[in-house]
Amino acid sequence: MPETATGSAGARLVGPGAVVAVLSLLVLLGSGTTALQLTAAPESAVLVPAALALASGTGAAVLARGAARLPGRPGRPWRAMSLAAGLLALGQVLAVARPHRDLSTGGIEDLPTLLAVPVAVAVAVLLLPPRAGRRVGSRVLLDGALLTVGVAVLGSVVLDELLARIAGPGQGLIAAGYPLVGAVLCGVGLVTVTAVPEARRRSATWLLASFVAMATVALGGALGRTSATDGPLWDVVTVLAWFTMLGTGLCAAAADRPGELPAGRRALPLRGAVLACGTSTAALLAVTAGVITGRPVTAPEAAAAAVLLLLTSARTLSWALDAARLTRRLERTEGWFRALVHSGDAVTVVLDAAGRVTSVSGPVADQLGRTEEDLLGAALVTLLHADDRDLVERVAAALRDGAPDGLPATGRLRSADGGWRDVEVSGAARTGSRRSDDGLVLHLRDVTERRAGQRELERLAYTDSLTGLPNRARFMAALEGALDRAARGRRACVLLVDLDGFKAVNDVAGHDAGDRLLCEVADALRAEARSGDLVARLGGDEFALVVDAGPDEAMALAERLVATLDRTRRHGGTPGDPESGPLLRVSASVGLAEVVAGIDASATVREADLALRTVKAQGKNGVRASGEGLVEESARRSRLARDLPGAITEGRLRLVHQPVVGVAERRVIGVEALVRWDHPVLGPVSPEEFIGLAEDDGLIVPLQRWVLETATAEHARLVATGRELKLGVNISVRHLQARCLVQDVVRALERSGLPARLLMIEVTESVLMDDDERLLAELAELSALGCVVSLDDFGKGYSSLAYLARLPVDVLKLDRGFVSGIDTDPRGAALVGSVVDLGRTLGMDVVAEGVETAAQREVLVGLGCTFLQGWLTGRPVPAADLPGVVDGFDPGLLGHPSGEPLRVP
């Protein structure tokens, strides 16, 4: 098995550092020797050969060291070159030893130099592939012969005058032998360049340059030794050519890549034939010019010129034969190509370098909707859609980068009827090599129907079927794109929008009403979002936006969304009477997170969701941006949500009772039961926090059942001691909407034995927003049982005074917001007075909540409010302490008595 370069792939014979160092040494030595020779210094007879010996020896050492890294055949050419450089160095060392030698006759120092020539030829031979893979054709040999004979003829013409003055056989040998050696080297070098594989061609080209420099050394040496002139010109040329020969030889070794030898055919470079023909032409012109000027042509020159003519004719004939063979092959290939093109369903379009259509074939009318005459001569980009006019450039760029990985590419092309067709570039190639001025061959196919199907599938896969908005998958893809843009410095944000009150719409008004609400919200989000933003529905009542802007603009958009979506209206009406449905309030909570490079899409969504849940925990209908503080808040909410069901079922909640006093009676006439939760880890939890959590998580009904049963049982024991007080219990509208409140109240009263007339059911004024007859029936049934119905937190939200008269309400409880500034705000006092008058007109008692100062008490009493509740008259206490609070109440807290007592509710 022949030796190969296996295992040496990637090995570098001579490193860049060594090349630079040796070339620097050659430049330095060349400068020094040139100066010595031009000044005709006496020391030049010793120093010049010494410099040549040093340079040659250094090159030999570097090449020998590098060749040792390549065992086997890959290193053989450079071991031979190291030997040739060593012989050159030896010859110059011998020249140094004979400082007074006769240059015209030569000497022992010329022997190593002559021996270096066949060794150099061996370098070229060893650079060729192994004999089994070596294919040196007749054309390569013709080019080598043309170059060799041409250089010999040129040398003969140039040295004509010199040869005429030859005085002896020694000088004749030098004058004729050195140029002949140069001619042989040039021919061998050219054959090597054209015969080596592509991976070694660069190295062979440097070797040819080295051989040309060696030929120059031979020619300059001949002229320098035999010329009668005393000038140093040829000596300087010879020495500089010597250094050039060493430098280019070193570059040849550095450029060799024996481990990258490819298999298969090797193309013959054109430059070899051009160089050979150019040299032979120059030689023939030189001989012809000599004849014209009267210079006699010698017999060897005439014979050589005849040989050149024969060789040139043979080379021309080979060119003609090659052209004929290639023409036949091209015609046969073109026939195959046309048959292939016409048998397929694609249209083949050939573009020139300017992008104009020069040829078109295939089913043009069927695929492109145009005739061949329409396309020929037209610039293809002018027929493409404005958004797709970079299609040709994209295809060309893909081809420039190597394999066309960007294919197939699709664009829209205008047909003759003015419509657009989706056209796919299924294949592409350059009309020539990879030069930038080459044209393109494109294979086009009509894919309009396929693209329409793909777009419909994409729409179904990435679109929410109810609202028509992009779905979660499309949102995540858009978020990934925003993350890519964020890595390039472009800011973006994510908004998560969750509807507040949507569950009530679904439960009370029905799922059809819920679907209509979702579509309305989708339309509102589209209207508020900007053109570069993406609006998506993630599922249920949760929406999301990818905002192409920073946090400030995203926050402004979020606040607009909250304001737009905060609406109270009727839902679920009949087609004939849309206003017949229940009145419900729907708002939105929004969480904001900035898109940060380096954080994945899921983490960004979690940040926004964390902000959204914080808004929910803080009362809803607002906006919150993500930040470090949200982590603790989210952890707290998650812990409470996890522990609240157990706290309800295992009795870890407790009740406290706050007194309600009558101004006229000057005593405690009732109490309100308030629920409290002391978490074992988080400590006391405010009712606003865990009651809102219970409403969100569907736990409000179990929670209030526990409160009803516990409060009525504790209050029944108090009543049994002779203290007949009313008991107020807060009830959520959600409990009313669940249609089980009456049953729960009846069960609690039966278990405790408490008379129904002593139980006051306190509902918030949000019940005024729902005129559902079923809610009215629930309240009316409670009133029929004998329970007192109270409207709690009156004035805090949306109150319909017209609807108030229809409710079976006995008591209005003023929200503490009215009371807090009543002693300093005349307008607030006027509002309280109007509510008291309204209650008196409707036959309702009015209780003021949140009374904390004597000044507030005086104003309220002056306005005619006869029932007070607050820290001024009594703080919430456990049931066990309530008897002491009732019996020990200080009437002095109510000021001086005045007027007649009013009816106790």
N, C-alpha and C positions, 0 to 999 in steps of 0.2 A: 504494500500500500504506500503511495507516495506521501511524503511529509507535507503537512499542512500547517496553517497558522493557528490551528485550534489551540485555545488556551492563551494566546497572546493578544486577544482582542482587548483593546483599550490600552496596551502597553505602548509607551512613548519611548522611541529610541534615544532621542536627544531632547532634553527638557528646554523650555524657553529661556531659562536662566543661563544655561550653558551656551545656547546659540547667541544670545546677546553678548555674553562675555567674550566669546571667540571673535565675533564680528567686530566688537570694539577693539580687540587686540589687532585685528587685521587692518582696520582703519588707521590706528596709531602707527603701526609698522609701515603702512603704505605712505603715510605722510612723511615719516622720517626718511625712508629710502628715496622718495622723490626729491626731497631737499638735498640729500647727499649727491644724487646723480646730476641734478641741475647745476649744482655749484662745483661739480667736477672735483670733489674732495678726494685726496689721496686715499683716505681710509675707506672709501666706498668699495674698493676691490675686496675688502674683508667683511665690512659691516653689512653690505647688501646681501651677499649669500648667507651670512649669519642670520639676518632677519628672515630670509626665505626658509632657512632650515628651522628656525624657531617656530614660524607659522605652520610649516608643514608638519613638524613634530607634534605641535599642540593639536592640530586637526586629527592626526593619526591616533593620538591618545584618547581624545574625546570619542572618536568613532569606535575605537576598540572597546572602550568601556560601555558604550551604548549597545554595540553588537552583542556583548556578553549577556545582555538582558533578554535576547531573543535566540534561544537555542534552536538548532535545526535549520531548515531551509530559509525561514524568514530573515535570519540574521546573516546569511552568507553574503549577500551583496555588500553589506556594510563592513563585514570583515575584509572583503577584497578591497574595498575603498580605503580602509585603514592601512592595508598593506601598500596600496599605491601611494598614499600620502607619506608612508614611512620611507619608501624608495626615493620619493622626491626629496625628503629631508636628508637622506643619506647622501644623495648626489650633491646637495648644497654644502654638507659638512666636508665632503672631499674637495669641493671648490674652495672652501675656506682654508683648507690645508695647502692649497697651491695658489698663493696670492699672486704669483708672477706668471700664471699660466698663459699660453697662447690661445686666445679665444677663437682665432680664425681656423685653427686646425682641430679643435676639440681636445678631449682627454678622457681620463678614467672617470671623471665626475659625470660625463654624459651617459655612461652605461646604466646606472640606476634609473636615470630619467627615462631612457629608452625602454627599460624593462617595465616602467610604470604604465606605459601605453597599453600593452596587452592585458595587464591587470585591470586597467580602467575599462577596456572592452569586456572583460569578464564580469565587471560590475553590471553592465547593461544586460549581458546575457542572463546572469543570475536573477535579475529583477523581473525577467519574464516568467510567466506561469510555468508549472511543470510541463514536461514534454507531452503528457497525456491531454492537457488542456490548452496547449499552445497552438494557436492558429494564426500563423503569420502568412497572410495571403500574398498572391502575386502583386497586388497593387501596392502593398506595403514595401515589398522588395523593390518594385519599380521606383517608388518614391525615394527609398534609400540610395539606390543606384544613381538616380538623377542628382540627388544632393551631393553624393561623393564625387561623381565625375564633374559636376558643375563647379564645386569648390576647387577641384584640381585644376580645371581650366582657368578659373579666375586667378588662382595662385600663379600659374604659369605666365599669364599675361602681366600680372602685377610684378612678378620677379623677372620679367624678360630681360631688362637691362642688367639686373644683378647676375643672372645666369651667364650673360655674355662676358662678364668680367671674371669668371671663375678661373683661379690660377692653379688649382690642384685638385686631386681626387677628394681630399678631406673637405675642402670647401664645397665641392660639388655635392658630396653626400649631405652636408648640412643644408645647403641651399635648396636641394631638391627633396630630401627626405623629410625635413620638418614640415613643409606645407602638405606633403602627401599624407603624413601622419594626421594632420589636422583635418584633411578631407575625409579620411577613413573614420575618424572619431565623430564627425558631424553626421555622416551617413548612419553609423551604428546608433547614435543617439536618436535620430529621427525614427528609425525602425523601432526602437524601444518605446518611444512615446506612442506610436500608433498601435503597438502590439500588446501593451500591458492592460490589465483590467482598469475600469474607471476609478477604483479606489486608489490605484497606484499611479494614475496618470499625472497628478500634480508632482509627485516625487520624480517621475521620469522626465517631466518638463524641466525641473531644476537640474536634473542630471544632464539633459541636452545643453542647458545654458553653461554648465560646467565644462562640457566637451567643447562648446564654442570658445569659451575662454582658454581652454587648453590649446585649441587650434590657433588662437591669437598668440598664445605664448610661443608656439612653434614658428608661426610666421614672423613675429617680432624678433625671436631669437635668430632666425636665419638672416633677416635684414641687418640686425645689430652686429652679427659676427662677420658678415661678408661685405657689408657696405663700405665703400671707401670714404664715406663722410665721417667726420669726427664728432658730429653732433650726438647728444645723448638721447634724442627723441625716441628711437626704437628701444633703447634700453629701458627708458621710463615706461613705455607702453608694455614691454615684456613683463616687468616687475609688477605693475598694477594688474595686468591680466592674470598673473600668477596668484595674487591675493584674491582676485575675483573668482578664479577657479576653485580655490579652497573654500571661499564663503558659499558659493552656490552649491558645491558638493555637500557642505554641512547642512544647508537648507534642504537638499534632496533627502538626506537621512532623516531630518526632523519632520519632513512632510510625509514620510512613509507610514501607511496604516495597513500592515499585512493582515491584521486580525479582522479587517472589514471587507475582505475579498468576496464579492457577490458571485453567485452562480449564474449561468446562462450566457446569452450572447453579449458581445462587447461591440459597441459602435466605434467605427474608425473616425477619428477627428478630422475635420476638414483642414485644420491648420497645417497638418503634415504635408498634404498634397499641395497646398498653396505654397509652402516654404520650398518644397522640392522644385515645383514648376517655376517659381520666382527665381531660384538660384540658377536653374538651367537656362532660363531666358536671359538673365544677366550675363552668364558666361558666353552665350551665343552673341549677344549684343557687343560684348567686349571684343570678341574675335572679329566680328564684322567691322567695328569701329577701327580696329588695327589695320584691317585690309584697306579701308577707305583712306586712312591717313598714310598709307604707304609702308606700314610695318609688315615685314615678311612673316608668313605663317609657317611654323615648323611642322614637320610631318607628325610628331606626336600630338600637336594641337589640332591639326586637321582631323586626325583619327578620332581624337576625343570629341571634337565638334560633331563628327559624323555619328559617333555613338550617342551623343546627346540628342541629336535629331531622331535617331531610331527609337531611343527610349521615350522621348516626348511623344512621338507618333503612337508608340505602343500604349502610353498612358492615356492619350486622347482617345484611342480606340476603346480602351477599357471604360473610359467615361461614357462613350457612346453606347457601348453594350449595356452598361449599368443603367443608363437613362432609358433605353428601350425596355429592359427587363422591368424596371420600376414603373414605366408607363403601363405595360401590360398588367402588372400586378395592381396598379391603381385603378385601371379600368375594370378589372375583375372585382376588386373590392367595392368599387362604386356601384357596380351592378348588384352585388350582394346587398349593399347598404340600401339601395333604392327598393329592391324587392322586400327587404325587411321592413322598411318604413311604410311602404304601401300596404303591407299585409297587416299592420297593427292599427289600433284605434287612436294613436297619438299623432299629433301634427308636429312635424320637425321644422323648426324655424332656424335659419342661419342668420346671425347678425354680424355686421362688420364692427370695426373698432369704435365707430361713432354710434352704434346701437341701431343702425338702419337694417331693415330686413332685405337680405340679398337673395335668399332662396327660401321656398316654403314647399312642403310636400305632405301628402296625407289627406285625410278627410277634413279639409279646411272648413267647408261650409257647415258640416254636421257638428264639428267640435267648437269652432270659433264664431260661427254665424257670419262669416265674411268670405269673400272670394279671394283667390290668390292675387288678382290684380289690385285689390284694395290694400293688401299687405306689402307687396313688393315696393321697395323704396321708402316706405313709411318708417318713422322712428317708433319703435315699439312702445316706449314710455308714454308717448302722446296718446296711445290707445288705452292706457291703463287708468284706473281710478286715481284721483289725486292722492288718496291715502296709501296707495300701493305702488307709487312710481319709483320707489326704491327697490322694487322686486329684482330688476336686472342687476343692480349694484350688489344686492345681497347675494345673488347667485354667483356673481363674479368674485365677490369677497370669499365665499365658501370655497371656490376653486383655487383662489390664490393661497388659501390656508392649507391646501392639500386635498384630502378626500372631501367631497362635497357633503359634509355632515348636516348642512343646513337644508338639504333636500329631503323630501319634496317641499317646495314652497308654493304658496297659493296667493293669487291676486285676482282682482276683478278687471275684466277686459270688456270694453264696449263693443257690442255687436252692431251689425249694419242697421238694425231696426231701432237703435238707440238704447236698447236695454243692456243690462250688465250680466255677464256670465262669470261664474267662479272658475278660474283656469288654474290648473295645477302644473307646476314645472316638475315633472316626474324624473327628469334626467337632464344633465348638462355636461358639456365638455368644451374645451377650447379648440378653436380651429387650427391652432398650431401648437407651439410650446407654451410655457407659462409667461411669456412676455406680456407686458401691460398693454401693448397695442394689438394683441390678438383679438379676434372676434369670438363669438360664442355660438354653440349649437345647443338649442333648447328643444326639449320634447314637451309639448303642451297637450293637456287633456281637459275636456270639459267635465267639471265635477260639481256643477250647480246643484243637481238633485242630491248628490251625496252630502254636500255642505249644508243644504237646507235640512236634511235629516239630522246631521250632526248638531246643527244649531238648535233644532227642536229637542233633541236628547239632552243637550247641555242646559237648555232652558228648564226642562223638567227636572234635571238633576240638581240645578242650582237655583231654583225658584220656588218660593212658598206658594202652594196651590191656592190658598185662601186669599191672600193679600196681593199676590203678584210681586212681592218684594224678593230680593235675593234671600236664600236660606242660610242656615248655619255653615254649610260647606263653602258656599260662595263668600260668606263673611270671613271665614278663616283664610281662604286664599287671598282675599284683599288685604287682610292683616299681614300675611306673609310678605306681600308686595310692599306694604308700608314699612315693615321691618327692613327690607332691602334698601328702600329709599332712606331710611333713618341712618343706615350705615354710611350713606353718602352725604349725610348732613342735612337731610330734609325732614322737618318735624311733622309729626302726626299724633293724633290722640284717638282713643276709643271711648265711646259713650255707651253704657248699658242703660236701657230705659225699661222700667217695670211699672205696670199700671197698678195704682192703688184703688181698690174698690171693684176690680174686675170680677172677683169671685161673687160678690153680691149681685152684680148684673147677671151672671150666669145662673146663680141659684134662684134669684127672685124673678127676673124677667125672662129667663130661658136661654138656651144655647143659641138660638137664632139671633136673639138680641146681642149676645156676646160676640158672635161672628160679625155682625154689622158694626159693632163698636171697634173691633180689631181692624176692619177695613177702613173705618173713619180715621183711626189713629195712624194707620199706614199712610193715608193721604195727607194727614197733617204733618207727619215727619218728612215726607217728600217735599211738601211745600216749604218747610222751614230750612231744610238742608240745602247746601250750596251745590253747584254743578260738579265740583270735584269730590264730593263726599259720597260714601256708599251707605245706604239705609238697608237694613236686613231685619228679618224676623227670625229669632232664634227658636221660638216655640212658645206655645201658651200665650201669655200676655207679656212676654219679654222681647224687646227689640234691641237693636244695636246699630251704632253708626261708626264708621271709620272716617274721621274728620281730617282732612288734608290741611292741617294748621296746627299751631302751637297751643299750649294750655289756655292762654288768655282768650283766644278766639273760640276755642272749644267750650270754655266755661260760659261765654256769652251765648253761644248756641244752645247749650244745655238749659240755661235760665229761660231762654225764649220758649223752649219746648215745655218746660214746667208750667209757664204761664199759659201757653196755648192749650195744653191738655187738661188744665184744671177747670172742669165744667160740671155743672149740676143740671141735669135735664132728665126727661122721662125716657125710659127704655122699654122695649117690648110691646109697644102699642099695636093695635090691629091695623091692617092696611088702610081701612077706611077712617080710622081715628088714631093716628100715631101718638096723640097726646094722652091716650088712655092708660099708658103703662105707668109703672111706679117711678117716682122721682128719686133718682140715685145720683150720688156724687162720685165722679171718677177723676183722679189726679194721677200724677206720675212722679216717680222717684228716679233720679239719674245718678249713676256712678261714673266717674271720669278717671282715666289712666292715660298717661303719656306713653307713646310707643318709643321704647329705648333700644338702641342697637345692642345686640348681644343677649337680649332677653327673648325667649321664644314666645310664640303667639299664645300658648296656653297660659303662661305666667302673666302675660299682659291682661288677658281676660280675667284671670283670678284677681289681679289688682283692682280692675274696674268693678268686679262683682263684690269685692270686699268693701269698696266705697259705697256701692249700692245698698248692701245690707246695713251699713252704718246709717245711711239716710232713713231706711225703714225703721231702724231701732230708735231713731231720734224724732219720730213723729211723721215720717213720710212727706210727700209733696215738696221735695227739695233736691238740692244738688250737693254732692260731696266729691272732692278729688282724692285720689289715693295718696297715701303717705305713711310714714312709720307709725303714727299714732293709731291708725286703723287696725293694725294687727292686734293690739291689746283689746280694742273695742269688739272686734270680731270674735276673738277668743272668749270674751265675757258673754256675748250674746249666744254663742254656740253652747257654752256651759249652761246658761240659764235655760235655753230651749231643751237641752238634754235632761235637766233635772226637774223642770216644772211638772211633767206628768206624774212623777213619783211624789212630789210635794203635795199634789192634789189628792191622790189616792191614798197616801200614807198619813195624811193629816199633819203635814209639817207646816201648814199655813196657820195663821191665828187671826182673830178678830179683835178690834178695838172699837169703842163706842164714843162718839162725840155728842155732847148734849145740845139740844135745840131749846131755847128759852122763849117764853112769851113775855112781851113787854108789859102787857096789862096784867097777866097772872103773876108776874114777878117770881117765876119758878121754872123749873125744867118741865117741859111738857112732852118731850120726845127725844129720841137719840137716833143717830145714823150709824149703821154698822159699816166699818171700813176694814178691808182685808189687808193683812201685812204678811211679808215673807222674810224670814231671817235665814239667809242661805248659810249652810254650815262652813263654807269656805269664803264666799264673797261678802258675807255679812248682810246687813239690811238692804233689800232691793226695793226701789220705789214702786208704788202701784202703777204709775204711768208706764214704767218699763216692762213689768211682767204681764200686766193686763193687755197692753198692745201686742206683746209676744203671744199671749194666749189667743187673741183674735186672729193673728196671722197664721198660727199653727192649728186652728180649729179646736182649741181647748177652752174657749170661753164658756160654752154651755156646761161642761163638767165643773169648771171652776165656780160658776154662779150657782149651780145646784148645791155644791158644798157650802157656799156662803148662805144660801137660803135655809138649808136644813140646820146649819150650826147657829146662825143668828136667831132663828125662830125658837130653837130649843133653849138657848141662853136667855132670850127675852121672856119666854114663858115662865122660867124660874123667877125672874125679877117681878113679873106681874103677879105671880102667886104670893109674893110677900106684901101685896097691897099697893104696889106702885104701878098704877095703870098709865103707862107711857106708850106713845106711838113708836114704832120701829121702822126706820127708813132703810131700804136695801137698794143699791144701784143695780140696774139691769141694762145690759148692752142691747142695742138694736139687733145685733146678730142673734141674740137669744129670742127676740120677738120673731125675727125672720125664720127661725128654725121651727116655728109652729108648735113648740112644746112648753112654752112658759106657763100657760094656765095649769097644765098637768103638774109641772114641777112645783108651782105655788100651792096647789091643793094638797099635794103629797106632803110638803113641808108643814103646812098648817095642821094636817091631820096627825102627823107624827108628834108634833110639839104640843098640840092642844091650844095654840095661841088663837084668839078670836081674829077673824079676818079684818074687822074694823080697826085693829091696832097695827096692821101691816100697811106700810106705804111703799109702793113700787115706784122707784125713781128711774125714769128713762131720760136720756139726753135729747136735746131739741133736734138732733138729726132725724128723729122720727117725723119731724115736720116736712122733710124732703120726700117722704114716701106716702102717697095717698092711697096705697094699696088697701082695698076694703078688708082684706084679711087681717092686716095689722090693726085696723080700727076695730074689727070684731074681737081680736085678742084683748085689746085694752078695755073695750066695753064689757067683755066677759069678766075681766078682773074687777071692774067697778061693780058689776052685778053681784059678785061674790061678797062685796062689802069692803074690798081693799080700797085704800086711798091711792090715787094715781097722781104722781108729781112729775113736773117737767123740770129736769135738772139742768144746771149750767145755762139758764135762759139768757140769751144775748151774746153767747160766745160764738155761735156759728150763723147758719142761714135760717132765719125764722120767717115763716109765712103766717102773718097775723090773721089773714082770712081763713087759713086752714086751722089755726089755733082754736077758733070757736067751735069746730066740729069735733075736736078731740074730747074724750071724757076725762079731762084733767081737773083736779081739785086744787093743786098747789103749784105755784111758780117759784122756783128757787133761783134767785139772782146769781149770776156768775160773779166770782170774787173779783174779776176784772173791773166790774162797775164800782165795787166798794173800795178798792185800794186807794183811789185818789179823790174820793167823794168830798172830803173835808177841805180840799184845796181847789177843786175844779168845779166851778158853778155849772158848766155845761153837763158834766157827769151827773151832778146832783139833779139837774133838770130831767135827764134821761131816766134816772131812778124814780123820780116822782111820777113821770108818765107811766112807767111800768106798774107802779103801785096803783095808780088810778085805773089802768087797764085791767089789772087783776080784780080790783073792787068792782068794776063795771061788769066783768064776766063772771063774778061770783067766785073768784079764786083768791086764796090766801097767798101772800108773798113772803118768802123767807130770804133774808140776806145772808149769804155765805161769806166767810173770810173776814169777819169783824174782829179787828185786833186792837183798836184804840178807842178811848172814850170819845174822841172827837168824831170818829166815824159813827159811833153809836148815837151821839146827839143829833147829827144830821139825819140819820136814818129814822130815828124816832120822830124828828120834826117833820119828815116827809110822809109820815103815817105808816111806816113799815113796822109791823107788830111782832115779828118773829125774827130772832137773831141766832146765828151760829158762827162760832169762831173761837180763837184762843182767848179772847177777852172774857167770854162767858164760860169756857170750859174746854180743856184739851182732851183729845182722845185717850181713853183709859180702858184697861181690860174689863171684862164683864164682872169679875170678882170685886173690882173697886167701884163699880157703878153705883151701888146703893149708897155708899158714903158720899159720892159726888152729888147725887140727887138730894139726899137729905141735908147735906151741908152746904147747899148753894147759897151764896151771899147775894140777896136782892140788891144790895148797894151797888153791885156791878152794873145795874140798869139805871142808875141815877135816881132822881126824885120821882115818885109816882105822880101821874097826871092823867086825867081823862078817864073814861069808862073802859072797862076791859072789853076786848073784842073776842069774837067767837074763836074757840080753839079748833084747829083743823083736826 
